[in-house]
Amino acid sequence: MASSKPFHVVTPLRVSPHLSKLAGTKVYLKLENTQPTCSFKIRGIGNFCKAWAEKRCRQFVCASAGNAGLAAAYSAKQLGIPATIFVPQCTPAMTVERMEDEGAMVCMAQTLEECQNAAQEMVKCSSDSTYVPPFDDALIWEGHKTMITEMKEQMESTPGAIVLSVGGGGMLCGVIQGLKEVGWDKVPIIAMETCGAHSLNASLEEKKLVTLPEITSVATTLGAATVAEEAFKLAQEYPVISQVVNDCDAVAAVGKFLDEERMLVEPACGASLAAIYTELTKTLQKDGKLPNELESIVIIVCGGNNISMEELERLKEQVSTDNGMGDLVECELALATFNNPCNIFAASLQKAMGACAH
């Protein structure tokens, strides 16, 4: 049995000169991509697995497109408990290999929904097995709040805003819980999603929980058809600014970040980075949704597990094709050279494709 030491590490918080220049204020990067599993998920899922190990769980079962499953596999190995991870066919081979390297048994199904059904059925048939939810559990939120307690120690002053990506909403729940505990409860959160994986934004628009008919975004690790009920509730009570960017913005941000910061991250993380690269934060300031004077902005760099240079090249081609760019060669050039952020041609994109953001 592992010690009481958490499975996650304290991650660096550093200033990005490039992003600070673009944003017009100091931009900090909370580098969750430097976790042992290359994702913030290890905080919450590690906490969940440790708690259930104390209850004599003998097997962990998880359904995941990547980061949650890897965190479950890693945690299970640290605890000396077997893990079975159900993954959809879209999961990159390198991610499957990493899960197997952690000692997990990996089973593949066609879709994430099928994976979830198979995982839950397996747990029903085994009284000593525990289903590891990817985001919707209080133990997971408790683990994720440690990002904020770390920031409190790492920062000299209260941040002006925090930018994070939303999939199922587990990180959002944990961050809000952490902000309340450290006395930063008035700090606004810019909650970023990609079009086609925007279950929080759709729910806030409809003022009720909405289930997306399908996930169409290339940011597959944001692909929760329905956001956690707690995340939806907190997003209405807390100063959360919900924003949606298209896949082109997210992928372009990944390329730009690699070029400037020398780190390769997933499109799910690119959604958050796009808040600066597309000058969205400046727009929010002009619209009065953010203060004109911001002390600083913190971007949670959520992870870089399901990505490689080969995958990035494939994504660049995919978003160019999927968006029906045709003669809009500006997008292809921007994605290929990383010299220009996608916002330069955003007006052309929206005219050609229809604006995705609400």
RAZI-V598240 format. One line per field, one symbol per residue. ss: DSSP state (2 for helix, 1 for strand, 0 for the rest). psi: psi as a letter, one per 30 degrees, with the letter a starting at -180 (. if undefined). burial: 1 if it has 24 or more other C-alpha atoms within 12 Angstrom, else 0. Layout:
ss=???
psi=???
burial=???
This chain:
ss=0000000000001110222222200011111222000010222222222222200000111110002222222222222001111111000022222222200011111002222222222222000011110000022222220222222222000000111110000222222222222200000111111100002222222200000000000002220000002222222220011111102222222222222220000022222222222002222222000000000011111010000022222222222222000000222222222000022222222222200000
psi=klafklfllklljlkjeeeeeefglkkkjjiffglegglfffeeeeeeeeefefghkfkkklkkfdeeeeeeeeeeeefhklkkkkklffkkeeeeeeeefgglkkkkleleeeeeeeeeeeeefjfglkkjkffikeeeeeefffeeeeeeffkflklflkklkkdfgeeeeeeeeeeeegghfgkkkjjklkkfhheeeeeeefhlkkjkeljflfiffgijeklkeeeeeeffflikjkkklleeeeeeeeeeeeeefhkkllfeefeeefeeeggeeeeeeefgflkejkelkkkjjflhehkleeeeeeeeeeeeeeghecgifeeeeeeefgfklffegeeeeeeefkkek.
burial=0000011111101101011100111111111111111111111111111111100011111111111111111111111111111111111100111111011111110011101101110110000011111111111111111111111100100111111111111111111111100001101111111111111111110000111000111111111111111111011101111111111111111111110000111111111111111111110100000100011111111111111000110011111100101001011101110101111011001000000110
